[in-house]
Amino acid sequence: MKSLKASVLGAVATLALTGLADGPFDPDQWRSFENDGRALPPKLLKLYEARESAGVHYRLMKPIGYTPKKSYPIILSLHGRQGAGSENLRNLRKWNVRLADRELRQKYPCFVLVPQTLENWTDPLAQVPEITPEYIRQSGEGWRPILERHARRKARGLPPRSGGVIQALELLDTIVSEFPIDPSRIYVIGHSMGAIGSWNALHRRPDLFAAAISSAGGSAPWYEMKRIAHVPLWAFHGELDPNVSVTLSREAFAAMSRNGGSMKYTELKGVLHDSASVAFDYQGDDEALGNLTQCSGARCDPTSNIWEWLFRQTKPPTAKRLRELGLPR
């Protein structure tokens, strides 16, 4: 017999997906979607095909009206801590529900790639300095507790947590080679752990992405922001987030501003950790709510609708841009 919790979750998920594939979309329904890996509606599972590559489980949604004769954008979607696992179900999060809406798919036909990791979206190849007490003191306020946990883990003789961002990028390369992907319109988005993973992906492959959306995340203090200053990025963070300190996004925005970055930052007044419920359907600032977007400079695209903004972003010629930045091809 199903537990009451499972039944309620199933009902909520079904309500959240009323706008999938058929009928109008109610923008308030997807925000209540919670995925614990059970009772997922068949419509969602049909749209997001379950696949596996080199040991990585993932879901892939193809563009509506897909034809191999056209080229399409692709979104790499990185789940947060609640999506971690290997069953290839919990990685589908509420913004994946939003992207599955028929009206949105018709307006912006694209691939959506949703890999799953057991641990973190960290980059094991990153050049991380020794996390000494002095380094922690010099780090920004937001990263200090995270670095302190890292130091305590190391002091206990535990290995560093492995990261999945390299596997996610390799998977993305595989999909790009398998399907007609527009190389100038590759995007990465994520919430919480997935948002930090999005920053990690940008730093690992600054030549790859046309734009990124970060919800409740931030960039690790050992990265040089100049390396990704050319990538348009829109970050959101709840002002009262108890899980991931809002100072992570504030510090990242300040660093991008100092380095001539193309970053927009929207701090959501009164919002806790679930900034994804606002970020992934953002229609524009609301002064009454106190939600105001800051820009790191004149290069930022002022488009107020989040999806219109994302799909407007295209990469300039890669070789030329990399020469301008002094980065390797």
C-alpha positions in Angstrom: 0.0 0.0 0.0 1.3 3.4 -0.9 2.2 5.7 2.0 0.2 8.9 2.5 3.4 10.9 1.7 3.9 9.1 -1.6 0.3 9.6 -2.5 0.4 13.3 -1.7 3.7 13.7 -3.7 2.2 11.9 -6.6 -0.9 14.2 -6.6 1.3 17.3 -6.3 3.5 16.1 -9.2 0.5 15.4 -11.4 -1.0 18.8 -10.7 2.4 20.4 -11.5 2.4 18.8 -14.9 -1.1 19.8 -16.1 0.5 22.0 -18.7 2.8 19.3 -20.1 2.3 18.4 -23.8 -1.4 19.4 -23.8 -3.4 22.4 -22.8 -2.5 25.8 -21.3 0.3 26.2 -18.7 -0.4 27.5 -15.2 2.9 29.1 -14.1 2.0 28.6 -10.4 1.7 24.8 -10.7 5.3 23.9 -11.5 6.6 25.7 -8.5 5.0 23.2 -6.2 6.7 20.2 -7.9 8.8 18.1 -5.6 10.6 15.0 -6.9 11.6 12.2 -4.5 12.0 9.7 -7.3 8.5 8.3 -7.0 5.1 8.8 -8.6 6.6 10.8 -11.6 3.8 11.4 -14.2 4.2 9.4 -17.4 4.1 12.6 -19.5 7.3 13.9 -17.9 9.1 10.5 -18.2 8.1 10.3 -21.9 9.4 13.7 -22.7 12.7 13.2 -20.9 14.1 10.0 -22.3 16.2 7.9 -19.9 19.6 7.2 -21.2 23.1 6.2 -20.1 26.6 6.9 -21.4 30.0 5.9 -20.0 28.3 5.1 -16.6 26.5 8.4 -16.4 22.7 8.2 -16.1 20.8 11.1 -17.7 17.6 12.3 -19.2 17.3 14.0 -22.6 14.4 16.0 -23.9 14.5 16.6 -27.6 13.1 19.8 -29.2 9.4 19.8 -30.1 9.0 19.0 -33.8 12.6 17.7 -33.9 14.2 17.2 -37.3 17.9 16.3 -37.9 17.8 18.8 -40.7 17.9 21.7 -38.3 20.4 22.7 -35.5 19.2 23.5 -32.0 20.4 25.0 -28.8 21.0 22.8 -25.8 20.7 23.4 -22.1 22.8 21.4 -19.6 20.7 21.2 -16.5 22.5 20.4 -13.2 20.4 19.2 -10.2 21.0 20.2 -6.6 21.7 17.9 -3.6 18.1 16.6 -3.6 18.6 15.2 -7.1 21.7 13.2 -6.3 21.6 9.5 -7.0 21.8 6.9 -9.7 18.2 5.9 -10.4 17.8 8.6 -13.1 14.6 10.1 -11.6 15.3 12.6 -8.9 17.6 14.6 -11.3 14.4 15.9 -12.9 13.7 19.1 -11.0 11.0 21.8 -11.1 12.8 23.8 -13.7 12.8 20.7 -15.9 9.0 20.7 -15.5 8.9 24.3 -16.6 11.0 23.6 -19.7 8.7 20.8 -20.6 5.7 23.1 -21.1 4.4 22.9 -24.6 4.1 26.7 -25.1 7.7 27.3 -24.0 9.0 24.4 -26.1 7.3 25.8 -29.2 8.7 29.2 -28.6 12.2 28.0 -27.9 12.8 24.5 -29.3 15.9 23.0 -27.8 17.5 19.9 -26.3 17.6 19.7 -22.5 20.3 17.4 -21.0 19.8 16.3 -17.4 22.6 14.2 -16.0 22.7 12.7 -12.5 25.6 12.5 -10.1 25.9 10.6 -6.8 28.0 13.3 -5.2 28.9 16.9 -6.2 29.2 18.9 -9.4 32.8 19.8 -8.5 35.8 19.8 -10.8 38.5 17.3 -9.6 40.9 18.8 -12.1 40.7 22.4 -10.7 43.9 23.9 -9.2 42.7 24.2 -5.7 45.1 25.8 -3.2 46.0 24.3 0.1 43.1 25.1 2.4 45.0 26.6 5.4 43.5 28.6 8.2 45.0 31.7 6.7 43.4 30.9 3.3 40.1 30.5 5.0 40.4 33.8 6.8 41.2 35.6 3.5 38.3 34.0 1.7 34.9 35.6 1.3 32.4 35.3 4.1 30.2 33.0 2.1 32.8 30.4 1.4 34.4 30.3 4.9 32.0 27.7 6.4 32.3 25.5 3.2 36.1 25.7 3.4 36.1 24.9 7.1 34.1 21.7 6.4 36.6 20.8 3.8 39.5 21.3 6.2 37.7 19.2 8.9 37.2 16.4 6.5 40.8 16.5 5.5 41.9 16.5 9.1 39.9 13.3 9.7 41.8 11.6 6.9 38.7 11.5 4.6 39.3 11.7 0.9 38.0 14.8 -0.9 34.5 14.4 -2.4 34.6 13.4 -6.0 33.0 15.7 -8.5 30.8 15.0 -11.5 31.3 18.1 -13.6 33.9 16.5 -15.8 31.6 13.6 -16.6 28.8 16.0 -17.3 30.9 17.9 -19.8 32.1 14.7 -21.4 28.4 13.7 -21.7 27.6 17.1 -23.2 30.3 16.6 -25.8 28.8 13.2 -26.7 25.4 14.6 -27.2 26.8 17.5 -29.3 28.4 14.9 -31.6 25.3 12.7 -31.7 22.7 15.4 -32.5 22.5 18.6 -34.6 23.5 21.1 -31.8 24.1 24.7 -32.6 27.7 25.2 -31.1 27.0 28.9 -30.6 24.0 28.3 -28.3 25.1 25.9 -25.6 23.8 26.8 -22.1 24.2 25.6 -18.5 21.8 26.1 -15.7 21.4 24.8 -12.1 20.2 25.4 -8.6 22.1 25.2 -5.3 24.8 22.4 -5.8 23.8 22.5 -9.5 24.4 26.3 -9.6 27.9 25.9 -8.1 28.3 23.2 -10.7 27.3 25.6 -13.4 30.1 28.0 -12.3 32.5 25.1 -12.2 31.5 24.1 -15.8 32.1 27.7 -17.0 35.5 27.8 -15.4 36.5 24.4 -16.8 35.3 25.2 -20.4 35.1 29.0 -20.9 35.1 28.5 -24.6 32.0 26.2 -24.6 29.0 28.1 -23.2 27.0 31.0 -24.6 25.3 31.8 -21.3 24.5 30.4 -17.8 21.8 30.7 -15.1 22.7 30.2 -11.5 20.1 29.9 -8.7 21.5 29.9 -5.1 25.1 29.2 -6.1 28.4 31.0 -6.5 32.0 30.7 -7.8 34.7 29.2 -5.7 37.3 31.7 -4.4 40.3 30.1 -6.2 38.9 30.8 -9.7 40.0 33.8 -11.7 36.8 35.6 -12.9 38.6 37.1 -15.9 38.6 33.6 -17.4 34.7 33.7 -17.7 34.1 37.4 -17.9 32.9 37.1 -21.5 30.1 34.6 -20.7 26.7 36.2 -20.1 25.4 35.0 -16.7 22.3 35.7 -14.7 22.4 34.7 -11.0 19.5 34.6 -8.5 19.7 34.1 -4.8 17.2 34.3 -1.9 18.0 37.0 0.5 17.3 34.8 3.5 18.7 31.5 2.1 19.6 29.3 5.1 21.3 26.6 3.1 23.7 28.4 0.7 24.7 31.9 2.0 23.5 34.7 -0.2 27.0 36.2 0.2 28.3 33.6 -2.4 26.3 35.3 -5.1 27.1 38.8 -3.8 30.8 38.0 -3.8 30.7 36.5 -7.3 28.8 39.5 -8.6 31.4 41.9 -7.1 34.2 39.9 -8.6 32.6 39.8 -12.0 32.0 43.5 -11.8 35.7 44.1 -11.0 36.8 42.0 -13.9 34.5 43.5 -16.6 32.1 40.5 -16.5 28.7 40.3 -18.2 26.7 39.3 -15.2 23.2 40.1 -14.0 22.3 39.5 -10.3 18.8 39.4 -8.9 18.5 39.1 -5.1 15.1 37.9 -4.1 13.8 39.7 -1.0 12.4 37.5 1.7 13.1 34.3 -0.3 14.7 31.3 1.4 16.6 28.5 -0.5 14.0 27.9 -3.1 15.0 30.7 -5.4 14.5 28.3 -8.4 10.7 28.8 -8.0 11.3 32.5 -9.0 14.4 32.4 -11.1 13.3 29.9 -13.8 10.2 31.9 -14.8 11.4 35.4 -14.0 9.4 38.0 -16.0 11.1 41.1 -14.8 11.8 43.2 -11.7 9.1 44.0 -9.2 9.9 47.0 -7.0 6.9 46.1 -4.7 8.5 42.8 -3.9 12.0 44.3 -3.7 13.4 42.2 -6.5 15.8 44.4 -8.4 18.4 43.2 -10.9 21.9 44.6 -10.9 24.2 44.6 -13.9 28.0 44.2 -13.8 28.4 46.7 -16.7 27.0 48.1 -19.9 27.6 44.8 -21.7 24.7 43.0 -19.9 21.7 42.3 -22.0 18.7 44.1 -20.3 16.1 41.6 -21.5 13.8 41.0 -18.5 12.3 37.6 -19.3 14.6 34.8 -18.2 14.1 32.4 -21.1 14.0 35.2 -23.7 17.3 36.4 -22.2 18.9 33.0 -22.3 18.0 32.1 -25.9 19.1 35.5 -27.1 22.7 34.7 -26.1 25.0 33.4 -28.7 28.7 32.9 -28.7 30.9 35.1 -30.9 33.4 33.3 -33.1 35.3 31.1 -30.7 38.9 31.5 -32.0 38.6 35.3 -32.2 37.2 35.6 -28.7 39.7 33.3 -27.1 42.5 35.3 -28.7 41.0 38.4 -27.2 41.0 36.8 -23.8 44.5 35.3 -24.2 43.0 31.8 -23.5 44.1 28.5 -25.3 42.0 27.3 -28.1 
